[in-house]
Amino acid sequence: MTRGFWRRGIAAAPGICLLITAGGCSRGPEQQATSAAAATRVVCTQDAKTVALPPSYPSSAALPAGYLVTAVETRSEGRTVLTGLSPQDFTATLLAMQQSFTTNGWTMSQGEVEKDDAESNFAGNGMQGRWAIRAIDQCPGNTSVSVVIGPLTAASTG
């Protein structure tokens, strides 16, 4: 996968951090400011408002059963950004995401797991993407989930 795919797919990193978690993605001043703002808007699964997945979203990339989809953005070049919540703790969510994206025609790559967050690229089914999860300190037993997915491009295969 090329870096361009991710730059275009997650060009609004501060906005994605706002949706993902109150504490993660704090690398630069803009991200830190966004994370601070997000701290006042944390939503736990019991209070979350869900949205429907668009018909174009591939069913093979669905979040594990019981997860809540809280936001969906359509981006250029056929990409979709999905934000959601897991009603499970970080460790259980990590295992479920790894299972979901190593089956149904997906292969994971370039993954990283830290104490409270994890992410991985994935590809298959003519698509490519990246998922990320973050523990939510303010909501024990809940984990934020984000996925960006789009068509596999010729540039990303070579």
Residue pairs with C-beta under 8 A, 6 or more apart in sequence:
1 121
1 123
1 128
1 156
2 153
2 155
2 156
4 155
5 128
5 150
5 153
5 155
5 156
6 130
6 148
8 75
8 76
8 77
8 79
9 75
9 79
9 81
9 130
9 148
9 150
10 16
10 81
10 130
10 148
13 25
13 31
14 25
14 30
14 31
14 33
14 34
15 34
16 25
16 81
16 83
16 146
17 24
17 25
17 26
17 31
17 34
17 35
17 38
18 34
18 35
18 37
18 38
18 41
19 70
19 71
19 83
19 144
19 146
20 83
20 132
20 134
20 144
20 146
21 35
21 38
21 117
21 134
21 135
21 136
21 144
22 35
22 38
22 39
22 41
22 42
22 136
22 137
22 138
23 35
23 39
23 116
23 134
23 137
24 35
24 116
24 117
24 132
24 134
25 31
25 34
25 35
26 32
26 35
39 138
42 136
42 138
42 139
43 49
43 70
43 85
43 139
44 85
44 136
44 138
44 139
44 142
45 68
45 85
45 86
45 87
45 139
45 142
48 68
48 70
48 85
49 70
50 68
50 69
50 70
51 69
51 70
51 71
51 72
52 69
52 72
53 62
53 69
53 72
53 82
54 72
54 74
54 80
56 78
56 80
57 72
57 80
57 82
57 149
58 125
58 127
58 149
60 104
60 105
60 106
60 124
60 125
61 100
61 101
61 104
61 106
61 125
61 127
61 129
61 147
61 149
62 100
63 69
63 82
63 84
63 86
63 100
63 145
63 147
64 86
64 96
64 97
64 99
64 100
66 86
66 87
66 88
67 84
67 85
67 86
67 87
67 145
68 84
68 85
68 87
69 82
69 83
69 84
70 83
70 84
70 85
71 81
71 82
71 83
71 84
72 80
72 81
72 82
72 83
73 80
73 81
74 80
75 81
75 148
75 150
77 150
77 151
77 153
78 150
78 151
79 148
79 149
79 150
79 151
80 147
80 148
80 149
80 150
81 146
81 147
81 148
82 145
82 146
82 147
82 148
82 149
83 144
83 145
83 146
84 144
84 145
84 146
84 147
85 136
85 142
85 143
85 144
85 145
86 92
86 93
86 96
86 133
86 142
86 143
86 144
86 145
87 141
87 142
88 96
88 141
88 142
88 143
89 135
89 140
89 141
89 142
89 143
90 116
90 118
90 133
90 134
90 135
90 143
93 133
93 143
93 145
94 113
94 118
94 133
97 118
97 120
97 131
97 133
97 145
98 108
98 120
100 106
101 108
101 120
101 122
101 131
102 108
104 124
104 125
105 124
105 125
106 122
106 123
106 124
106 125
107 122
107 123
107 124
108 120
108 121
108 122
109 120
109 121
109 122
109 123
110 120
110 121
111 118
111 119
111 120
111 121
112 118
112 119
112 120
116 134
116 135
116 137
117 132
117 133
117 134
117 135
118 132
118 133
119 130
119 131
119 132
119 133
120 130
120 131
121 128
121 129
121 130
122 128
122 129
122 130
122 131
123 129
123 152
126 151
126 152
127 149
127 150
127 151
127 152
128 149
128 150
128 151
128 152
128 153
128 156
129 147
129 148
129 149
129 150
130 147
130 148
131 145
131 146
131 147
132 145
132 146
132 147
133 143
133 144
133 145
133 146
134 143
134 144
135 143
136 142
136 143
136 144
